[in-house]
Amino acid sequence: MNRISRGALALATSFAVVVTASGDAHAFRMIQNTSAGRTTFGSAVSCSDPGGFAHLPVSAVTWWYDTRNQGSEPGVATALRNAMSSWNNVPGGGHTLTLAGTRSAGFVTDGINVIHWATGEGCSGGCLAITALVLQAGQVIVESDISFNNAFDWNTDGRDYDVEAIAAHELGHTLGIHHTELRYGPNKRPTMYSSYFGIQGRSLENDDKAALQCSENRYPPPSASQVVALQQGDALGARAGQTRESLALLAWPRPGGALIRFRLAADQNIEVKIYDVAGRAIHTLVDGRRAAGEHELAWDGTSRFGKAASGVYFARLVTPAGEAHATVILAE
């Protein structure tokens, strides 16, 4: 697969790509990668592609940025927040991206969404920035990291290279959106255009908005009632003594499997397992440290006994503070 480029001079920003032919009327494309784990690669497919695409159905997405290198420059935090607001304000978008503050975390898989400045990390030469997605079964995005190439001179005052424009582009990748080749004019193109074209990239165009809207239609985020239930800690089977604010677990079916969502009040070691109705642990979804905030897992029926049949199962989240349970409906 060829690496995604951004700029007439091969100013690459993220993913590698295989562009597939399509009769879709829209110019935008989505990222398709059915492997699990960390990746900066994906095929570019239409929103209606039968193989689906990477998506982030969690409504609230928390980001952090690293102040090392050029991350400490004046105006960086404002530029990042502005880029997030562009996607938050898409009508029917369904996501809220929030910059929570600073954190000394790198371009690694640790359950934390981080933006930072560094050299290397798969982004060298003319590459401006690179985005890595952590995918689980079902092409569910469970973590994203963005690395700006610190070898370039980054600015927030309208000069090249513009932090807000590139951040808006890379955040589009974290929402599962690939590149487009659509042009409206010499300096008016969608933010997800494959080449850097200056501060005009700060503003989303109709093609960008349509990509997110199409993704939301195919992979709707949790309903309002599900979000309220999670916020209130109304997970089924939560044990006595577990506070509503500290721990919550929720699950709902989706085509080909189930989604399991939970919230942590602090960084901690956790375990999430799936049990059958006989009480046997049949699959481990998480066994390790996770960051504070909301998390989502996808289960496609994989178990230590082979592919699990459709039916009723149970998820158990165990933390040092306690545990919570949820009923899981595995759907075909």
Secondary structure by P-SEA (a helix, b strand, c coil): cccccccccccccbbbbbbbbccccccbbbbbbcccccccbbbbbccccccccccccccbbbbbbbccccccccaaaaaaaaaaaaaaacccccbbbbbcccccccccccccbbbbbbccccccccccbbbbbbbcccccccbbbbbcccccccccccccccaaaaaaaaaaaaabbbbbcccccccccccccccccccccccccaaaaaaaaaaaaacccccaaaaaaaaaccccccccccccccbbbbbbbccccbbbbbcccccccbbbbbbccccccccccccccccccbbbbbbcccccccccccccbbbbbbccccbbbbbbbbcc
